[in-house]
Amino acid sequence: MIAILGAGSMGRLWAATLPAGQVAFVPRPAQSPAPEHYDFSPVSGPSRNITIPWLSARQTPTTLLVTTKAGDTLAALSCVLPALPESVPMVLFQNGLGSQQQVADTWPNRPILAAATTEGANRPRPDQLIHAGAGTTRLGALTDTGKAHRDTVVEALKSSGLTVIPADDIMHRLWQKLIVNAGINPFTAILDCLNGELLQQPFFQQWIEPLCNELSQLLEVAGQPAQSPRQLRERIEAVARATAGNTSSMRADVLAGRATEIAYINGYLVRLAERVDMDAPVNRMLTHRVKDLI
Ligand SMILES: NC(=O)c1ccc[n+]([C@@H]2O[C@H](COP(=O)([O-])OP(=O)(O)OC[C@H]3O[C@@H](n4cnc5c(N)ncnc54)[C@H](OP(=O)(O)O)[C@@H]3O)[C@@H](O)[C@H]2O)c1
């Protein structure tokens, strides 16, 4: 049984695609045991009804998928892990960086893996899940004990039919995704625009170059392979063009009045810079501007 903590968009995508009967959501304390029903629209093909039970106290999962937002993850796991044997591997799906390290630092002996996924899912209504875009999920170990579980977990998740591959350097994957998120998400939230509309916006044009200067320096601080500001800008703009019609998760959160993950994207970069006495004024400005939106 694969357990999923966080029955939102990402959690429901895995729940709908993993083999029926082998997956359950992890309930909050005192939550109603009635199963979750929703309508699942795959990328292609007809939609179908999905019913997912909640994990009972008697069941021990083989794997725990953690699909809460970055800011909720530590608190959610603190409720769940006391009842979960130390041998059960868990996979962290959070965007950005910072929450994964918090979890690995808090439970260093547990088998912890991280996923960097380009799958896209959203919930226009609470009882509807749309698989908006098929992507790739890369999985790698964050703790030493996680390494032995990686390939087994990859195989288990492949039974979903989604593309799942092992990653030897998951931190590199997470950093690559962080760079793109840091260069697109805050701008789309502040400017209230689609990804593809960014490139014409004077505010984006004003700040993308100094932002990429900071990102390039921070990659070095983090011990990641060097990338020039120009390379980073080209990558960010290429992704904005390739996803031109998309609303970023950060813009969607702002529009819905939900907390954003800015503290784990540009906010993480500000904290990293502070640790090495480096200034990151553009990341700081973007973090403040996004925080001011809610
Ligand atoms: N959606 C995507 O396409 C996508 C793609 C790549 C990465 N990600 C990443 O995946 C993570 C989840 O994203 P999402 O879009 O699935 O967010 P989401 O739809 O907001 O889902 C998060 C879920 O976690 C639940 N939750 C919060 N605290 C909990 C707790 N203590 N115990 C149990 N459940 C709890 C929330 O319940 P309530 O709503 O009741 O609070 C919500 O159902 C984020 O870090 C995101 O960046 C998402």
The ligand as an SDF file (V2000), in Angstrom:
LIG
                    3D

 48 52  0  0  0  0  0  0  0  0999 V2000
    0.2960   20.5890   -8.7310 N   0  0  0  0  0  0  0  0  0  0  0  0
    1.3510   20.4640   -9.5230 C   0  0  0  0  0  0  0  0  0  0  0  0
    1.2090   20.3930  -10.7540 O   0  0  0  0  0  0  0  0  0  0  0  0
    2.7450   20.3870   -8.9630 C   0  0  0  0  0  0  0  0  0  0  0  0
    3.8140   20.1500   -9.8470 C   0  0  0  0  0  0  0  0  0  0  0  0
    5.1050   20.0500   -9.3200 C   0  0  0  0  0  0  0  0  0  0  0  0
    5.3100   20.1880   -7.9730 C   0  0  0  0  0  0  0  0  0  0  0  0
    4.2620   20.4210   -7.1500 N   0  0  0  0  0  0  0  0  0  0  0  0
    4.5440   20.5950   -5.7340 C   0  0  0  0  0  0  0  0  0  0  0  0
    3.8280   19.6180   -4.9930 O   0  0  0  0  0  0  0  0  0  0  0  0
    3.4420   20.1670   -3.7240 C   0  0  0  0  0  0  0  0  0  0  0  0
    1.9300   20.0210   -3.5820 C   0  0  0  0  0  0  0  0  0  0  0  0
    1.3280   20.8140   -4.5820 O   0  0  0  0  0  0  0  0  0  0  0  0
   -0.2240   20.7350   -4.9020 P   0  0  0  0  0  0  0  0  0  0  0  0
   -0.4280   21.5250   -6.1390 O   0  0  0  0  0  0  0  0  0  0  0  0
   -0.6790   19.3310   -4.8470 O   0  0  0  0  0  0  0  0  0  0  0  0
   -0.8040   21.5330   -3.6440 O   0  0  0  0  0  0  0  0  0  0  0  0
   -2.2710   21.4320   -3.0350 P   0  0  0  0  0  0  0  0  0  0  0  0
   -3.2410   21.1400   -4.1220 O   0  0  0  0  0  0  0  0  0  0  0  0
   -2.4670   22.6280   -2.1740 O   0  0  0  0  0  0  0  0  0  0  0  0
   -2.2060   20.1250   -2.1150 O   0  0  0  0  0  0  0  0  0  0  0  0
   -1.6130   20.0890   -0.8540 C   0  0  0  0  0  0  0  0  0  0  0  0
   -2.5040   19.2530    0.0170 C   0  0  0  0  0  0  0  0  0  0  0  0
   -1.8930   19.0540    1.2830 O   0  0  0  0  0  0  0  0  0  0  0  0
   -2.9280   19.0720    2.2550 C   0  0  0  0  0  0  0  0  0  0  0  0
   -2.3710   19.2870    3.5890 N   0  0  0  0  0  0  0  0  0  0  0  0
   -1.8500   20.4170    4.1280 C   0  0  0  0  0  0  0  0  0  0  0  0
   -1.4700   20.1980    5.4050 N   0  0  0  0  0  0  0  0  0  0  0  0
   -1.7630   18.8940    5.6810 C   0  0  0  0  0  0  0  0  0  0  0  0
   -1.6190   18.0710    6.8340 C   0  0  0  0  0  0  0  0  0  0  0  0
   -1.0940   18.5640    7.9500 N   0  0  0  0  0  0  0  0  0  0  0  0
   -2.0210   16.7810    6.7720 N   0  0  0  0  0  0  0  0  0  0  0  0
   -2.5600   16.2900    5.6300 C   0  0  0  0  0  0  0  0  0  0  0  0
   -2.7240   17.0150    4.4950 N   0  0  0  0  0  0  0  0  0  0  0  0
   -2.3290   18.3040    4.5320 C   0  0  0  0  0  0  0  0  0  0  0  0
   -3.8300   20.1940    1.7880 C   0  0  0  0  0  0  0  0  0  0  0  0
   -5.0820   20.1080    2.3880 O   0  0  0  0  0  0  0  0  0  0  0  0
   -5.9740   21.4570    2.5180 P   0  0  0  0  0  0  0  0  0  0  0  0
   -6.2170   21.9270    1.1340 O   0  0  0  0  0  0  0  0  0  0  0  0
   -7.1600   20.9350    3.2270 O   0  0  0  0  0  0  0  0  0  0  0  0
   -5.1440   22.4090    3.3130 O   0  0  0  0  0  0  0  0  0  0  0  0
   -3.8760   19.9120    0.2880 C   0  0  0  0  0  0  0  0  0  0  0  0
   -4.8950   18.9780   -0.0060 O   0  0  0  0  0  0  0  0  0  0  0  0
    3.8980   21.6400   -3.7410 C   0  0  0  0  0  0  0  0  0  0  0  0
    5.1280   21.7940   -3.0960 O   0  0  0  0  0  0  0  0  0  0  0  0
    4.0570   21.9410   -5.2120 C   0  0  0  0  0  0  0  0  0  0  0  0
    4.9830   22.9680   -5.4710 O   0  0  0  0  0  0  0  0  0  0  0  0
    2.9860   20.5200   -7.6040 C   0  0  0  0  0  0  0  0  0  0  0  0
  1  2  1  0
  2  3  2  0
  2  4  1  0
  4  5  1  0
  4 48  2  0
  5  6  2  0
  6  7  1  0
  7  8  2  0
  8  9  1  0
  8 48  1  0
  9 10  1  0
  9 46  1  0
 10 11  1  0
 11 12  1  0
 11 44  1  0
 12 13  1  0
 13 14  1  0
 14 15  2  0
 14 16  1  0
 14 17  1  0
 17 18  1  0
 18 19  2  0
 18 20  1  0
 18 21  1  0
 21 22  1  0
 22 23  1  0
 23 24  1  0
 23 42  1  0
 24 25  1  0
 25 26  1  0
 25 36  1  0
 26 27  1  0
 26 35  1  0
 27 28  2  0
 28 29  1  0
 29 30  1  0
 29 35  2  0
 30 31  1  0
 30 32  2  0
 32 33  1  0
 33 34  2  0
 34 35  1  0
 36 37  1  0
 36 42  1  0
 37 38  1  0
 38 39  2  0
 38 40  1  0
 38 41  1  0
 42 43  1  0
 44 45  1  0
 44 46  1  0
 46 47  1  0
M  CHG  2   8   1  16  -1
M  END
$$$$
